[in-house]
Amino acid sequence: MEFDTRIRELREEAGLTQAELADRVDVTRQTILYVEKGEYNPSLELAWRIAREFDAGIEDVFELPERARS
């Protein structure tokens, strides 16, 4: 499932590098890179830790595309 993320924007506003954010949420820098690009679907736990790092709700950091209604 594709999704949009504000991680890069929030990270840069906080003055954090990918490596610094990765250390704070206990993952690798590569994981942050792939999540930022929308190429890795994080677990609920990781999404929660990332959102908490920015004092935001998960829905403020991650946005799922609207599903087409049939």
PQR file with spaces between the fields and no chain letter, atoms N, CA, C, O and H, PARSE charges and radii, in Angstrom:
ATOM       1  N    MET     1       0.842   -1.176    0.000 -0.4000 1.5000
ATOM       2  CA   MET     1       0.000    0.000    0.000 -0.0000 2.0000
ATOM       3  C    MET     1       0.886    1.236    0.000  0.5500 1.7000
ATOM       4  O    MET     1       1.814    1.351    0.801 -0.5500 1.4000
ATOM       5  N    GLU     2       0.594    2.139   -0.888 -0.4000 1.5000
ATOM       6  CA   GLU     2       1.347    3.375   -0.931 -0.0000 2.0000
ATOM       7  C    GLU     2       0.753    4.368    0.061  0.5500 1.7000
ATOM       8  O    GLU     2      -0.446    4.338    0.340 -0.5500 1.4000
ATOM       9  H    GLU     2      -0.160    2.046   -1.538  0.4000 1.0000
ATOM      10  N    PHE     3       1.588    5.233    0.581 -0.4000 1.5000
ATOM      11  CA   PHE     3       1.134    6.245    1.518 -0.0000 2.0000
ATOM      12  C    PHE     3       2.070    7.445    1.438  0.5500 1.7000
ATOM      13  O    PHE     3       3.205    7.342    0.972 -0.5500 1.4000
ATOM      14  H    PHE     3       2.562    5.257    0.354  0.4000 1.0000
ATOM      15  N    ASP     4       1.572    8.571    1.897 -0.4000 1.5000
ATOM      16  CA   ASP     4       2.388    9.773    1.965 -0.0000 2.0000
ATOM      17  C    ASP     4       2.845    9.960    3.397  0.5500 1.7000
ATOM      18  O    ASP     4       2.175    9.535    4.337 -0.5500 1.4000
ATOM      19  H    ASP     4       0.650    8.655    2.275  0.4000 1.0000
ATOM      20  N    THR     5       3.985   10.596    3.551 -0.4000 1.5000
ATOM      21  CA   THR     5       4.519   10.833    4.883 -0.0000 2.0000
ATOM      22  C    THR     5       5.105   12.234    4.974  0.5500 1.7000
ATOM      23  O    THR     5       5.625   12.771    3.996 -0.5500 1.4000
ATOM      24  H    THR     5       4.529   10.942    2.787  0.4000 1.0000
ATOM      25  N    ARG     6       5.012   12.807    6.146 -0.4000 1.5000
ATOM      26  CA   ARG     6       5.590   14.129    6.407 -0.0000 2.0000
ATOM      27  C    ARG     6       6.880   14.003    7.212  0.5500 1.7000
ATOM      28  O    ARG     6       7.360   14.996    7.760 -0.5500 1.4000
ATOM      29  H    ARG     6       4.590   12.371    6.941  0.4000 1.0000
ATOM      30  N    ILE     7       7.444   12.810    7.293 -0.4000 1.5000
ATOM      31  CA   ILE     7       8.610   12.598    8.140 -0.0000 2.0000
ATOM      32  C    ILE     7       9.762   13.519    7.757  0.5500 1.7000
ATOM      33  O    ILE     7      10.354   14.166    8.621 -0.5500 1.4000
ATOM      34  H    ILE     7       7.055   12.004    6.847  0.4000 1.0000
ATOM      35  N    ARG     8      10.075   13.579    6.493 -0.4000 1.5000
ATOM      36  CA   ARG     8      11.210   14.422    6.080 -0.0000 2.0000
ATOM      37  C    ARG     8      10.982   15.877    6.486  0.5500 1.7000
ATOM      38  O    ARG     8      11.871   16.521    7.042 -0.5500 1.4000
ATOM      39  H    ARG     8       9.594   13.053    5.792  0.4000 1.0000
ATOM      40  N    GLU     9       9.797   16.383    6.206 -0.4000 1.5000
ATOM      41  CA   GLU     9       9.463   17.768    6.562 -0.0000 2.0000
ATOM      42  C    GLU     9       9.589   17.987    8.072  0.5500 1.7000
ATOM      43  O    GLU     9      10.214   18.954    8.507 -0.5500 1.4000
ATOM      44  H    GLU     9       9.074   15.860    5.754  0.4000 1.0000
ATOM      45  N    LEU    10       9.004   17.104    8.862 -0.4000 1.5000
ATOM      46  CA   LEU    10       9.053   17.236   10.316 -0.0000 2.0000
ATOM      47  C    LEU    10      10.477   17.075   10.846  0.5500 1.7000
ATOM      48  O    LEU    10      10.901   17.785   11.757 -0.5500 1.4000
ATOM      49  H    LEU    10       8.496   16.319    8.509  0.4000 1.0000
ATOM      50  N    ARG    11      11.196   16.135   10.261 -0.4000 1.5000
ATOM      51  CA   ARG    11      12.585   15.886   10.683 -0.0000 2.0000
ATOM      52  C    ARG    11      13.449   17.114   10.430  0.5500 1.7000
ATOM      53  O    ARG    11      14.227   17.524   11.291 -0.5500 1.4000
ATOM      54  H    ARG    11      10.851   15.558    9.521  0.4000 1.0000
ATOM      55  N    GLU    12      13.306   17.701    9.236 -0.4000 1.5000
ATOM      56  CA   GLU    12      14.105   18.876    8.904 -0.0000 2.0000
ATOM      57  C    GLU    12      13.724   20.074    9.774  0.5500 1.7000
ATOM      58  O    GLU    12      14.595   20.843   10.181 -0.5500 1.4000
ATOM      59  H    GLU    12      12.674   17.368    8.537  0.4000 1.0000
ATOM      60  N    GLU    13      12.430   20.237   10.061 -0.4000 1.5000
ATOM      61  CA   GLU    13      11.994   21.311   10.955 -0.0000 2.0000
ATOM      62  C    GLU    13      12.600   21.151   12.345  0.5500 1.7000
ATOM      63  O    GLU    13      12.906   22.137   13.017 -0.5500 1.4000
ATOM      64  H    GLU    13      11.723   19.612    9.730  0.4000 1.0000
ATOM      65  N    ALA    14      12.772   19.895   12.770 -0.4000 1.5000
ATOM      66  CA   ALA    14      13.348   19.610   14.088 -0.0000 2.0000
ATOM      67  C    ALA    14      14.873   19.654   14.067  0.5500 1.7000
ATOM      68  O    ALA    14      15.512   19.526   15.112 -0.5500 1.4000
ATOM      69  H    ALA    14      12.524   19.094   12.224  0.4000 1.0000
ATOM      70  N    GLY    15      15.460   19.834   12.883 -0.4000 1.5000
ATOM      71  CA   GLY    15      16.919   19.886   12.771 -0.0000 2.0000
ATOM      72  C    GLY    15      17.591   18.544   12.972  0.5500 1.7000
ATOM      73  O    GLY    15      18.725   18.476   13.447 -0.5500 1.4000
ATOM      74  H    GLY    15      14.942   19.938   12.034  0.4000 1.0000
ATOM      75  N    LEU    16      16.896   17.477   12.613 -0.4000 1.5000
ATOM      76  CA   LEU    16      17.435   16.121   12.788 -0.0000 2.0000
ATOM      77  C    LEU    16      17.889   15.538   11.463  0.5500 1.7000
ATOM      78  O    LEU    16      17.278   15.794   10.426 -0.5500 1.4000
ATOM      79  H    LEU    16      15.975   17.532   12.227  0.4000 1.0000
ATOM      80  N    THR    17      18.948   14.763   11.492 -0.4000 1.5000
ATOM      81  CA   THR    17      19.348   13.978   10.331 -0.0000 2.0000
ATOM      82  C    THR    17      18.566   12.668   10.359  0.5500 1.7000
ATOM      83  O    THR    17      17.935   12.328   11.360 -0.5500 1.4000
ATOM      84  H    THR    17      19.445   14.555   12.334  0.4000 1.0000
ATOM      85  N    GLN    18      18.617   11.943    9.254 -0.4000 1.5000
ATOM      86  CA   GLN    18      17.987   10.621    9.235 -0.0000 2.0000
ATOM      87  C    GLN    18      18.603    9.725   10.304  0.5500 1.7000
ATOM      88  O    GLN    18      17.891    8.978   10.976 -0.5500 1.4000
ATOM      89  H    GLN    18      19.129   12.218    8.441  0.4000 1.0000
ATOM      90  N    ALA    19      19.903    9.797   10.461 -0.4000 1.5000
ATOM      91  CA   ALA    19      20.591    8.954   11.451 -0.0000 2.0000
ATOM      92  C    ALA    19      20.165    9.306   12.873  0.5500 1.7000
ATOM      93  O    ALA    19      19.980    8.418   13.704 -0.5500 1.4000
ATOM      94  H    ALA    19      20.481   10.403    9.915  0.4000 1.0000
ATOM      95  N    GLU    20      20.010   10.589   13.152 -0.4000 1.5000
ATOM      96  CA   GLU    20      19.597   11.001   14.500 -0.0000 2.0000
ATOM      97  C    GLU    20      18.178   10.528   14.803  0.5500 1.7000
ATOM      98  O    GLU    20      17.905   10.034   15.897 -0.5500 1.4000
ATOM      99  H    GLU    20      20.160   11.311   12.477  0.4000 1.0000
ATOM     100  N    LEU    21      17.277   10.681   13.833 -0.4000 1.5000
ATOM     101  CA   LEU    21      15.914   10.200   14.042 -0.0000 2.0000
ATOM     102  C    LEU    21      15.910    8.687   14.212  0.5500 1.7000
ATOM     103  O    LEU    21      15.210    8.154   15.073 -0.5500 1.4000
ATOM     104  H    LEU    21      17.499   11.083   12.944  0.4000 1.0000
ATOM     105  N    ALA    22      16.691    8.003   13.391 -0.4000 1.5000
ATOM     106  CA   ALA    22      16.775    6.544   13.491 -0.0000 2.0000
ATOM     107  C    ALA    22      17.231    6.116   14.883  0.5500 1.7000
ATOM     108  O    ALA    22      16.663    5.190   15.462 -0.5500 1.4000
ATOM     109  H    ALA    22      17.259    8.436   12.691  0.4000 1.0000
ATOM     110  N    ASP    23      18.239    6.774   15.418 -0.4000 1.5000
ATOM     111  CA   ASP    23      18.709    6.455   16.769 -0.0000 2.0000
ATOM     112  C    ASP    23      17.607    6.666   17.801  0.5500 1.7000
ATOM     113  O    ASP    23      17.448    5.864   18.722 -0.5500 1.4000
ATOM     114  H    ASP    23      18.700    7.526   14.947  0.4000 1.0000
ATOM     115  N    ARG    24      16.857    7.734   17.644 -0.4000 1.5000
ATOM     116  CA   ARG    24      15.811    8.062   18.623 -0.0000 2.0000
ATOM     117  C    ARG    24      14.655    7.069   18.603  0.5500 1.7000
ATOM     118  O    ARG    24      14.017    6.840   19.630 -0.5500 1.4000
ATOM     119  H    ARG    24      16.987    8.385   16.896  0.4000 1.0000
ATOM     120  N    VAL    25      14.379    6.478   17.441 -0.4000 1.5000
ATOM     121  CA   VAL    25      13.263    5.516   17.352 -0.0000 2.0000
ATOM     122  C    VAL    25      13.744    4.074   17.238  0.5500 1.7000
ATOM     123  O    VAL    25      12.950    3.157   17.029 -0.5500 1.4000
ATOM     124  H    VAL    25      14.896    6.664   16.606  0.4000 1.0000
ATOM     125  N    ASP    26      15.060    3.886   17.378 -0.4000 1.5000
ATOM     126  CA   ASP    26      15.672    2.559   17.460 -0.0000 2.0000
ATOM     127  C    ASP    26      15.520    1.729   16.181  0.5500 1.7000
ATOM     128  O    ASP    26      15.128    0.563   16.223 -0.5500 1.4000
ATOM     129  H    ASP    26      15.705    4.631   17.547  0.4000 1.0000
ATOM     130  N    VAL    27      15.842    2.361   15.038 -0.4000 1.5000
ATOM     131  CA   VAL    27      15.897    1.660   13.756 -0.0000 2.0000
ATOM     132  C    VAL    27      17.149    2.129   13.020  0.5500 1.7000
ATOM     133  O    VAL    27      17.884    2.979   13.524 -0.5500 1.4000
ATOM     134  H    VAL    27      16.161    3.308   15.004  0.4000 1.0000
ATOM     135  N    THR    28      17.394    1.582   11.838 -0.4000 1.5000
ATOM     136  CA   THR    28      18.546    2.013   11.054 -0.0000 2.0000
ATOM     137  C    THR    28      18.206    3.263   10.248  0.5500 1.7000
ATOM     138  O    THR    28      17.035    3.579   10.040 -0.5500 1.4000
ATOM     139  H    THR    28      16.797    0.891   11.429  0.4000 1.0000
ATOM     140  N    ARG    29      19.221    3.956    9.806 -0.4000 1.5000
ATOM     141  CA   ARG    29      19.025    5.133    8.954 -0.0000 2.0000
ATOM     142  C    ARG    29      18.318    4.726    7.668  0.5500 1.7000
ATOM     143  O    ARG    29      17.479    5.465    7.153 -0.5500 1.4000
ATOM     144  H    ARG    29      20.173    3.699    9.975  0.4000 1.0000
ATOM     145  N    GLN    30      18.662    3.546    7.150 -0.4000 1.5000
ATOM     146  CA   GLN    30      18.040    3.072    5.922 -0.0000 2.0000
ATOM     147  C    GLN    30      16.530    2.894    6.094  0.5500 1.7000
ATOM     148  O    GLN    30      15.766    3.160    5.167 -0.5500 1.4000
ATOM     149  H    GLN    30      19.344    2.946    7.568  0.4000 1.0000
ATOM     150  N    THR    31      16.103    2.451    7.264 -0.4000 1.5000
ATOM     151  CA   THR    31      14.671    2.307    7.522 -0.0000 2.0000
ATOM     152  C    THR    31      13.986    3.660    7.428  0.5500 1.7000
ATOM     153  O    THR    31      12.931    3.778    6.806 -0.5500 1.4000
ATOM     154  H    THR    31      16.724    2.235    8.018  0.4000 1.0000
ATOM     155  N    ILE    32      14.573    4.677    8.035 -0.4000 1.5000
ATOM     156  CA   ILE    32      13.999    6.025    7.958 -0.0000 2.0000
ATOM     157  C    ILE    32      13.957    6.488    6.506  0.5500 1.7000
ATOM     158  O    ILE    32      12.956    7.055    6.066 -0.5500 1.4000
ATOM     159  H    ILE    32      15.430    4.581    8.540  0.4000 1.0000
ATOM     160  N    LEU    33      15.023    6.253    5.766 -0.4000 1.5000
ATOM     161  CA   LEU    33      15.075    6.631    4.351 -0.0000 2.0000
ATOM     162  C    LEU    33      13.905    6.017    3.587  0.5500 1.7000
ATOM     163  O    LEU    33      13.190    6.720    2.873 -0.5500 1.4000
ATOM     164  H    LEU    33      15.835    5.792    6.124  0.4000 1.0000
ATOM     165  N    TYR    34      13.709    4.711    3.736 -0.4000 1.5000
ATOM     166  CA   TYR    34      12.650    4.024    2.999 -0.0000 2.0000
ATOM     167  C    TYR    34      11.254    4.434    3.465  0.5500 1.7000
ATOM     168  O    TYR    34      10.335    4.519    2.650 -0.5500 1.4000
ATOM     169  H    TYR    34      14.290    4.140    4.316  0.4000 1.0000
ATOM     170  N    VAL    35      11.083    4.687    4.749 -0.4000 1.5000
ATOM     171  CA   VAL    35       9.783    5.148    5.235 -0.0000 2.0000
ATOM     172  C    VAL    35       9.502    6.545    4.685  0.5500 1.7000
ATOM     173  O    VAL    35       8.382    6.827    4.259 -0.5500 1.4000
ATOM     174  H    VAL    35      11.829    4.618    5.412  0.4000 1.0000
ATOM     175  N    GLU    36      10.505    7.419    4.690 -0.4000 1.5000
ATOM     176  CA   GLU    36      10.330    8.769    4.146 -0.0000 2.0000
ATOM     177  C    GLU    36       9.910    8.721    2.681  0.5500 1.7000
ATOM     178  O    GLU    36       9.085    9.525    2.247 -0.5500 1.4000
ATOM     179  H    GLU    36      11.415    7.190    5.036  0.4000 1.0000
ATOM     180  N    LYS    37      10.460    7.801    1.931 -0.4000 1.5000
ATOM     181  CA   LYS    37      10.166    7.685    0.502 -0.0000 2.0000
ATOM     182  C    LYS    37       8.859    6.924    0.243  0.5500 1.7000
ATOM     183  O    LYS    37       8.414    6.836   -0.902 -0.5500 1.4000
ATOM     184  H    LYS    37      11.130    7.148    2.284  0.4000 1.0000
ATOM     185  N    GLY    38       8.247    6.380    1.287 -0.4000 1.5000
ATOM     186  CA   GLY    38       7.021    5.615    1.122 -0.0000 2.0000
ATOM     187  C    GLY    38       7.253    4.235    0.555  0.5500 1.7000
ATOM     188  O    GLY    38       6.329    3.607    0.039 -0.5500 1.4000
ATOM     189  H    GLY    38       8.608    6.452    2.217  0.4000 1.0000
ATOM     190  N    GLU    39       8.488    3.755    0.647 -0.4000 1.5000
ATOM     191  CA   GLU    39       8.830    2.443    0.106 -0.0000 2.0000
ATOM     192  C    GLU    39       8.813    1.339    1.164  0.5500 1.7000
ATOM     193  O    GLU    39       9.003    0.165    0.849 -0.5500 1.4000
ATOM     194  H    GLU    39       9.239    4.265    1.066  0.4000 1.0000
ATOM     195  N    TYR    40       8.588    1.719    2.399 -0.4000 1.5000
ATOM     196  CA   TYR    40       8.541    0.737    3.489 -0.0000 2.0000
ATOM     197  C    TYR    40       7.353    1.079    4.367  0.5500 1.7000
ATOM     198  O    TYR    40       7.228    2.203    4.853 -0.5500 1.4000
ATOM     199  H    TYR    40       8.434    2.673    2.655  0.4000 1.0000
ATOM     200  N    ASN    41       6.492    0.111    4.564 -0.4000 1.5000
ATOM     201  CA   ASN    41       5.316    0.292    5.396 -0.0000 2.0000
ATOM     202  C    ASN    41       5.693   -0.029    6.840  0.5500 1.7000
ATOM     203  O    ASN    41       5.878   -1.198    7.177 -0.5500 1.4000
ATOM     204  H    ASN    41       6.594   -0.802    4.170  0.4000 1.0000
ATOM     205  N    PRO    42       5.811    0.983    7.697 -0.5600 1.5000
ATOM     206  CA   PRO    42       6.254    0.726    9.069  0.2800 2.0000
ATOM     207  C    PRO    42       5.188    0.002    9.883  0.5500 1.7000
ATOM     208  O    PRO    42       3.995    0.097    9.596 -0.5500 1.4000
ATOM     209  N    SER    43       5.629   -0.707   10.880 -0.4000 1.5000
ATOM     210  CA   SER    43       4.693   -1.328   11.812 -0.0000 2.0000
ATOM     211  C    SER    43       3.959   -0.219   12.561  0.5500 1.7000
ATOM     212  O    SER    43       4.403    0.929   12.583 -0.5500 1.4000
ATOM     213  H    SER    43       6.599   -0.785   11.113  0.4000 1.0000
ATOM     214  N    LEU    44       2.850   -0.570   13.164 -0.4000 1.5000
ATOM     215  CA   LEU    44       2.113    0.399   13.964 -0.0000 2.0000
ATOM     216  C    LEU    44       2.999    0.933   15.083  0.5500 1.7000
ATOM     217  O    LEU    44       2.967    2.125   15.391 -0.5500 1.4000
ATOM     218  H    LEU    44       2.489   -1.503   13.146  0.4000 1.0000
ATOM     219  N    GLU    45       3.783    0.058   15.686 -0.4000 1.5000
ATOM     220  CA   GLU    45       4.672    0.485   16.772 -0.0000 2.0000
ATOM     221  C    GLU    45       5.686    1.515   16.282  0.5500 1.7000
ATOM     222  O    GLU    45       5.902    2.530   16.943 -0.5500 1.4000
ATOM     223  H    GLU    45       3.809   -0.909   15.436  0.4000 1.0000
ATOM     224  N    LEU    46       6.308    1.267   15.130 -0.4000 1.5000
ATOM     225  CA   LEU    46       7.291    2.211   14.608 -0.0000 2.0000
ATOM     226  C    LEU    46       6.613    3.522   14.215  0.5500 1.7000
ATOM     227  O    LEU    46       7.146    4.597   14.492 -0.5500 1.4000
ATOM     228  H    LEU    46       6.133    0.442   14.593  0.4000 1.0000
ATOM     229  N    ALA    47       5.453    3.450   13.577 -0.4000 1.5000
ATOM     230  CA   ALA    47       4.725    4.672   13.209 -0.0000 2.0000
ATOM     231  C    ALA    47       4.419    5.488   14.461  0.5500 1.7000
ATOM     232  O    ALA    47       4.551    6.712   14.451 -0.5500 1.4000
ATOM     233  H    ALA    47       5.020    2.578   13.352  0.4000 1.0000
ATOM     234  N    TRP    48       4.016    4.825   15.528 -0.4000 1.5000
ATOM     235  CA   TRP    48       3.718    5.496   16.784 -0.0000 2.0000
ATOM     236  C    TRP    48       4.970    6.147   17.364  0.5500 1.7000
ATOM     237  O    TRP    48       4.916    7.287   17.824 -0.5500 1.4000
ATOM     238  H    TRP    48       3.909    3.830   15.536  0.4000 1.0000
ATOM     239  N    ARG    49       6.113    5.424   17.345 -0.4000 1.5000
ATOM     240  CA   ARG    49       7.361    5.995   17.890 -0.0000 2.0000
ATOM     241  C    ARG    49       7.803    7.210   17.087  0.5500 1.7000
ATOM     242  O    ARG    49       8.262    8.198   17.660 -0.5500 1.4000
ATOM     243  H    ARG    49       6.156    4.498   16.971  0.4000 1.0000
ATOM     244  N    ILE    50       7.669    7.147   15.755 -0.4000 1.5000
ATOM     245  CA   ILE    50       8.051    8.285   14.919 -0.0000 2.0000
ATOM     246  C    ILE    50       7.144    9.474   15.221  0.5500 1.7000
ATOM     247  O    ILE    50       7.631   10.585   15.433 -0.5500 1.4000
ATOM     248  H    ILE    50       7.296    6.345   15.289  0.4000 1.0000
ATOM     249  N    ALA    51       5.842    9.255   15.243 -0.4000 1.5000
ATOM     250  CA   ALA    51       4.898   10.339   15.528 -0.0000 2.0000
ATOM     251  C    ALA    51       5.163   10.942   16.900  0.5500 1.7000
ATOM     252  O    ALA    51       5.144   12.162   17.062 -0.5500 1.4000
ATOM     253  H    ALA    51       5.446    8.352   15.072  0.4000 1.0000
ATOM     254  N    ARG    52       5.407   10.096   17.872 -0.4000 1.5000
ATOM     255  CA   ARG    52       5.677   10.572   19.239 -0.0000 2.0000
ATOM     256  C    ARG    52       6.930   11.434   19.282  0.5500 1.7000
ATOM     257  O    ARG    52       6.989   12.406   20.035 -0.5500 1.4000
ATOM     258  H    ARG    52       5.423    9.105   17.740  0.4000 1.0000
ATOM     259  N    GLU    53       7.929   11.087   18.480 -0.4000 1.5000
ATOM     260  CA   GLU    53       9.174   11.863   18.438 -0.0000 2.0000
ATOM     261  C    GLU    53       8.903   13.306   18.012  0.5500 1.7000
ATOM     262  O    GLU    53       9.607   14.226   18.429 -0.5500 1.4000
ATOM     263  H    GLU    53       7.881   10.298   17.867  0.4000 1.0000
ATOM     264  N    PHE    54       7.876   13.495   17.179 -0.4000 1.5000
ATOM     265  CA   PHE    54       7.528   14.833   16.711 -0.0000 2.0000
ATOM     266  C    PHE    54       6.348   15.425   17.487  0.5500 1.7000
ATOM     267  O    PHE    54       5.805   16.462   17.105 -0.5500 1.4000
ATOM     268  H    PHE    54       7.304   12.748   16.841  0.4000 1.0000
ATOM     269  N    ASP    55       5.957   14.765   18.568 -0.4000 1.5000
ATOM     270  CA   ASP    55       4.830   15.212   19.386 -0.0000 2.0000
ATOM     271  C    ASP    55       3.595   15.405   18.512  0.5500 1.7000
ATOM     272  O    ASP    55       2.905   16.420   18.600 -0.5500 1.4000
ATOM     273  H    ASP    55       6.398   13.923   18.878  0.4000 1.0000
ATOM     274  N    ALA    56       3.332   14.408   17.667 -0.4000 1.5000
ATOM     275  CA   ALA    56       2.219   14.469   16.714 -0.0000 2.0000
ATOM     276  C    ALA    56       1.467   13.145   16.734  0.5500 1.7000
ATOM     277  O    ALA    56       1.959   12.138   17.242 -0.5500 1.4000
ATOM     278  H    ALA    56       3.893   13.583   17.596  0.4000 1.0000
ATOM     279  N    GLY    57       0.284   13.170   16.180 -0.4000 1.5000
ATOM     280  CA   GLY    57      -0.477   11.943   16.014 -0.0000 2.0000
ATOM     281  C    GLY    57      -0.013   11.204   14.763  0.5500 1.7000
ATOM     282  O    GLY    57       0.537   11.811   13.844 -0.5500 1.4000
ATOM     283  H    GLY    57      -0.116   13.988   15.767  0.4000 1.0000
ATOM     284  N    ILE    58      -0.234    9.917   14.733 -0.4000 1.5000
ATOM     285  CA   ILE    58       0.158    9.125   13.571 -0.0000 2.0000
ATOM     286  C    ILE    58      -0.465    9.703   12.303  0.5500 1.7000
ATOM     287  O    ILE    58       0.188    9.781   11.262 -0.5500 1.4000
ATOM     288  H    ILE    58      -0.681    9.424   15.479  0.4000 1.0000
ATOM     289  N    GLU    59      -1.736   10.109   12.399 -0.4000 1.5000
ATOM     290  CA   GLU    59      -2.422   10.651   11.223 -0.0000 2.0000
ATOM     291  C    GLU    59      -1.853   11.994   10.773  0.5500 1.7000
ATOM     292  O    GLU    59      -2.117   12.431    9.653 -0.5500 1.4000
ATOM     293  H    GLU    59      -2.266   10.045   13.244  0.4000 1.0000
ATOM     294  N    ASP    60      -1.071   12.657   11.636 -0.4000 1.5000
ATOM     295  CA   ASP    60      -0.415   13.909   11.254 -0.0000 2.0000
ATOM     296  C    ASP    60       0.912   13.661   10.540  0.5500 1.7000
ATOM     297  O    ASP    60       1.455   14.561    9.900 -0.5500 1.4000
ATOM     298  H    ASP    60      -0.856   12.302   12.546  0.4000 1.0000
ATOM     299  N    VAL    61       1.429   12.444   10.653 -0.4000 1.5000
ATOM     300  CA   VAL    61       2.714   12.091   10.047 -0.0000 2.0000
ATOM     301  C    VAL    61       2.517   11.236    8.799  0.5500 1.7000
ATOM     302  O    VAL    61       3.234   11.400    7.812 -0.5500 1.4000
ATOM     303  H    VAL    61       0.988   11.713   11.173  0.4000 1.0000
ATOM     304  N    PHE    62       1.551   10.330    8.842 -0.4000 1.5000
ATOM     305  CA   PHE    62       1.301    9.407    7.737 -0.0000 2.0000
ATOM     306  C    PHE    62      -0.090    9.662    7.179  0.5500 1.7000
ATOM     307  O    PHE    62      -1.038    9.890    7.931 -0.5500 1.4000
ATOM     308  H    PHE    62       0.969   10.196    9.644  0.4000 1.0000
ATOM     309  N    GLU    63      -0.206    9.621    5.863 -0.4000 1.5000
ATOM     310  CA   GLU    63      -1.496    9.819    5.228 -0.0000 2.0000
ATOM     311  C    GLU    63      -1.726    8.727    4.194  0.5500 1.7000
ATOM     312  O    GLU    63      -0.957    8.578    3.245 -0.5500 1.4000
ATOM     313  H    GLU    63       0.563    9.435    5.252  0.4000 1.0000
ATOM     314  N    LEU    64      -2.783    7.975    4.389 -0.4000 1.5000
ATOM     315  CA   LEU    64      -3.153    6.940    3.424 -0.0000 2.0000
ATOM     316  C    LEU    64      -3.964    7.589    2.312  0.5500 1.7000
ATOM     317  O    LEU    64      -4.741    8.510    2.562 -0.5500 1.4000
ATOM     318  H    LEU    64      -3.408    8.095    5.160  0.4000 1.0000
ATOM     319  N    PRO    65      -3.783    7.108    1.081 -0.5600 1.5000
ATOM     320  CA   PRO    65      -4.589    7.672   -0.007  0.2800 2.0000
ATOM     321  C    PRO    65      -6.057    7.301    0.170  0.5500 1.7000
ATOM     322  O    PRO    65      -6.384    6.257    0.734 -0.5500 1.4000
ATOM     323  N    GLU    66      -6.916    8.156   -0.313 -0.4000 1.5000
ATOM     324  CA   GLU    66      -8.359    7.856   -0.248 -0.0000 2.0000
ATOM     325  C    GLU    66      -8.649    6.657   -1.143  0.5500 1.7000
ATOM     326  O    GLU    66      -8.151    6.574   -2.266 -0.5500 1.4000
ATOM     327  H    GLU    66      -6.650    9.004   -0.771  0.4000 1.0000
ATOM     328  N    ARG    67      -9.433    5.758   -0.650 -0.4000 1.5000
ATOM     329  CA   ARG    67      -9.817    4.591   -1.451 -0.0000 2.0000
ATOM     330  C    ARG    67     -10.975    4.971   -2.361  0.5500 1.7000
ATOM     331  O    ARG    67     -11.874    5.717   -1.974 -0.5500 1.4000
ATOM     332  H    ARG    67      -9.837    5.825    0.263  0.4000 1.0000
ATOM     333  N    ALA    68     -10.934    4.450   -3.559 -0.4000 1.5000
ATOM     334  CA   ALA    68     -12.031    4.695   -4.486 -0.0000 2.0000
ATOM     335  C    ALA    68     -13.277    3.963   -3.977  0.5500 1.7000
ATOM     336  O    ALA    68     -13.215    2.795   -3.593 -0.5500 1.4000
ATOM     337  H    ALA    68     -10.203    3.844   -3.873  0.4000 1.0000
ATOM     338  N    ARG    69     -14.377    4.655   -3.983 -0.4000 1.5000
ATOM     339  CA   ARG    69     -15.628    4.043   -3.525 -0.0000 2.0000
ATOM     340  C    ARG    69     -16.346    3.460   -4.729  0.5500 1.7000
ATOM     341  O    ARG    69     -16.419    4.077   -5.792 -0.5500 1.4000
ATOM     342  H    ARG    69     -14.428    5.604   -4.295  0.4000 1.0000
ATOM     343  N    SER    70     -16.876    2.255   -4.540 -0.4000 1.5000
ATOM     344  CA   SER    70     -17.594    1.642   -5.664 -0.0000 2.0000
ATOM     345  C    SER    70     -19.079    1.635   -5.434  0.5500 1.7000
ATOM     346  O    SER    70     -19.833    1.156   -6.280 -0.5500 1.4000
ATOM     347  H    SER    70     -16.817    1.754   -3.677  0.4000 1.0000
